[in-house]
Amino acid sequence: MTDVTAGPPAAPAAMPRAARSQWRDVWDQFKTHRGALVGAGIFAFIVLAVVVGPLIWPFDAQFIDIRSRNQGPSFSHPLGTDQLGRDMLARMMAGGKVSVAVGITAMLLSLVLGTAIGVLAGFFRRLDGPLMRVTDLFLALPLLPLLLVMVMLFREALSSRFGPETGIFILIVVAIGVTSWMQTARIVRGDVLALKEREFVLAGRSIGTPPRRIIFRHILPNVLSPIMVSATLGIANAI
């Protein structure tokens, strides 16, 4: 009989690596950008201060104390008091909460509208002309008279349905959002027009990938940079 010498054990088959998402790549790039992290930290601090601050600060923004009016900064009132004795720090946090809420909500509305219109206009040739003419129409409208007309037409209806404060908040957010999406749409459209001719998009089309999957997997992750810039500017403009 012939002895059979056992060879070295076979190496285990390598486990297939999971496909890496482009959204993960975007997050990794964001984590390594020092300026972006500093800006995000400052913005998070402001949001946390105006949301949590009024809950833990001992003074109410509407509390009137005539005996403490026009005081300078002190330990109990770091920013002093106004002519009615109201704490200025409490009033700043209360006003900041409203401003941040309006800015973020209006920015999200304008960002969704602008991104959707820009992507559709850039990716689908048949929609490009009509959507861009609508964008030009909104750009040509006088915004201040339009906002005044919207307030006059819808203020009473929204106030009676949602209450005075909520109704005015909805009206302001919608008025700002629907009149500030045009620049985002034009920027996103230009980037999409350049991206849809790239090799990875053409390869996806050649294998029959649906347009919706191409847009969400290949187009949107590559236009996040101008969208984020537009978002930061949109918050400031809305406020």
C-alpha positions in Angstrom: 0.0 0.0 0.0 1.1 3.5 -0.7 1.1 6.0 2.2 -0.7 9.3 1.3 0.9 12.2 3.0 -1.6 14.7 4.2 -1.0 18.2 2.8 -1.4 21.4 4.7 -5.0 22.3 5.6 -6.8 24.3 3.0 -7.2 28.0 3.8 -10.7 29.0 4.7 -12.6 30.7 2.0 -12.5 34.5 2.4 -15.8 35.9 3.5 -17.2 38.3 0.9 -17.0 41.9 2.0 -20.3 43.7 2.3 -20.9 46.4 -0.3 -19.9 49.8 1.0 -22.6 52.4 0.8 -21.8 55.8 -0.7 -23.7 57.3 2.2 -21.1 55.7 4.5 -18.4 57.3 2.4 -20.1 60.7 2.8 -20.2 60.3 6.6 -16.5 59.2 6.7 -15.5 62.3 4.7 -17.6 64.5 7.0 -15.9 63.0 10.1 -12.4 63.8 8.8 -13.3 67.5 7.9 -12.3 69.5 10.9 -14.2 72.7 9.9 -17.4 70.7 9.3 -17.1 69.1 12.7 -16.5 72.5 14.4 -19.4 74.0 12.6 -21.7 71.1 13.5 -20.6 71.3 17.1 -21.4 75.0 17.4 -24.8 74.5 15.7 -25.6 71.6 18.0 -24.7 73.7 21.0 -26.9 76.6 19.9 -29.9 74.2 19.3 -29.3 72.5 22.6 -29.1 75.8 24.4 -32.4 77.2 23.0 -34.2 73.9 23.5 -33.0 72.8 26.9 -32.0 76.2 28.3 -35.5 77.5 29.0 -36.3 74.2 30.9 -33.5 74.6 33.4 -33.1 78.4 33.7 -35.0 79.6 36.8 -36.4 82.8 35.2 -39.3 82.9 32.8 -39.0 85.0 29.7 -42.3 86.7 30.4 -41.8 87.3 34.1 -42.0 91.0 35.0 -40.1 92.4 38.0 -40.3 96.2 38.0 -37.9 96.4 41.0 -35.2 94.7 38.9 -35.5 96.7 35.7 -32.6 98.0 33.7 -30.0 96.0 35.7 -26.6 95.3 34.4 -25.1 91.8 34.1 -24.9 90.0 37.4 -24.6 86.5 38.7 -28.4 86.0 38.8 -29.0 87.9 35.5 -25.9 87.2 33.3 -27.2 89.5 30.5 -29.0 91.9 32.7 -32.7 92.9 32.6 -34.8 95.1 30.3 -37.0 98.1 31.1 -39.7 95.8 32.6 -37.3 93.7 34.7 -37.4 90.7 32.4 -34.4 88.5 32.3 -32.5 89.1 29.0 -30.9 85.6 28.9 -34.3 83.9 29.3 -35.8 86.2 26.5 -32.8 85.5 24.3 -33.3 81.7 24.7 -37.0 82.0 24.1 -36.5 84.1 20.9 -33.7 81.8 19.7 -36.0 78.8 20.0 -38.5 80.4 17.7 -35.9 81.6 15.3 -34.1 78.2 15.1 -37.4 76.4 14.7 -38.5 78.7 11.8 -35.1 78.5 10.2 -34.7 74.8 10.3 -38.3 74.0 9.2 -38.3 76.5 6.4 -34.8 75.3 5.3 -36.0 71.7 5.2 -39.1 72.6 3.1 -37.1 74.7 0.6 -34.3 72.0 0.5 -36.8 69.2 -0.3 -38.5 71.3 -3.0 -35.3 72.5 -4.5 -33.5 69.1 -4.4 -36.5 67.3 -5.9 -37.0 69.8 -8.7 -33.3 70.0 -9.4 -32.8 66.2 -9.6 -35.9 65.7 -11.8 -35.0 68.6 -14.1 -31.4 67.4 -14.5 -32.0 63.6 -14.8 -35.1 63.6 -17.0 -34.7 65.7 -20.2 -38.4 66.0 -20.8 -39.0 67.7 -17.4 -36.0 70.0 -17.7 -37.7 72.8 -19.7 -41.0 73.0 -17.8 -39.4 72.8 -14.4 -36.8 75.4 -15.2 -39.4 77.8 -16.5 -41.3 77.4 -13.3 -38.1 78.2 -11.4 -37.5 81.3 -13.5 -41.0 82.4 -12.8 -40.5 82.1 -9.1 -37.2 84.0 -9.4 -38.9 86.8 -11.2 -41.7 87.2 -8.7 -41.4 90.1 -6.2 -41.0 88.1 -3.0 -42.0 90.8 -0.4 -45.4 91.6 -2.0 -46.0 87.9 -2.5 -45.3 87.2 1.2 -47.6 90.0 2.2 -50.4 88.7 0.0 -49.9 85.2 1.5 -50.2 86.6 5.0 -53.3 88.5 4.2 -55.0 85.5 2.5 -54.2 82.7 4.8 -53.5 84.2 8.3 -57.1 84.1 9.5 -57.8 80.6 8.2 -54.7 79.1 9.7 -55.1 80.9 13.0 -58.7 79.6 13.4 -57.7 76.1 12.5 -54.4 75.6 14.3 -54.5 78.5 16.9 -52.8 81.9 16.6 -49.2 80.9 17.4 -49.2 77.6 15.4 -51.1 79.1 12.5 -48.7 82.0 12.2 -45.7 79.6 12.5 -47.0 77.4 9.7 -47.8 80.4 7.5 -44.3 81.9 8.0 -42.5 78.6 7.4 -44.5 77.8 4.2 -44.1 81.4 2.9 -40.3 81.3 3.4 -40.0 77.7 2.2 -41.9 78.0 -1.1 -40.1 81.2 -2.0 -36.5 80.2 -1.4 -36.0 76.9 -3.1 -35.0 78.2 -6.6 -31.2 78.6 -6.0 -31.0 75.1 -4.6 -32.9 73.7 -7.6 -30.5 75.4 -10.1 -27.4 74.3 -8.3 -28.6 70.7 -8.0 -29.7 70.6 -11.6 -26.3 71.6 -12.8 -24.5 68.9 -10.8 -27.0 66.3 -11.9 -26.4 67.2 -15.6 -22.7 66.6 -15.1 -23.1 63.4 -13.0 -25.6 61.6 -15.3 -22.9 61.4 -18.0 -20.4 59.8 -15.7 -19.3 56.2 -16.3 -21.0 54.7 -13.2 -24.4 56.2 -14.1 -24.1 55.0 -17.7 -23.1 51.5 -16.4 -26.1 51.5 -14.1 -28.4 52.4 -17.0 -26.8 49.7 -19.3 -27.7 46.9 -16.9 -31.3 48.1 -16.5 -31.1 49.8 -13.1 -34.3 51.7 -12.4 -34.0 55.5 -12.5 -35.2 55.8 -8.9 -32.4 53.5 -7.7 -29.8 55.4 -9.8 -31.0 58.7 -8.3 -30.9 57.6 -4.6 -27.8 55.4 -4.9 -25.5 57.3 -7.3 -26.8 60.8 -7.8 -27.9 62.1 -4.4 -24.8 61.1 -2.5 -22.7 63.0 -5.0 -24.6 66.2 -4.8 -24.7 66.4 -1.0 -22.0 69.0 -0.8 -23.9 71.8 -2.6 -27.1 70.7 -0.8 -25.4 71.1 2.6 -24.0 74.5 1.7 -27.5 75.5 0.5 -28.9 74.2 3.8 -26.6 76.3 6.0 -27.2 79.4 4.0 -31.0 78.7 4.0 -31.2 78.6 7.8 -29.5 82.0 8.0 -31.7 83.5 5.3 -34.9 82.1 6.8 -34.0 83.6 10.2 
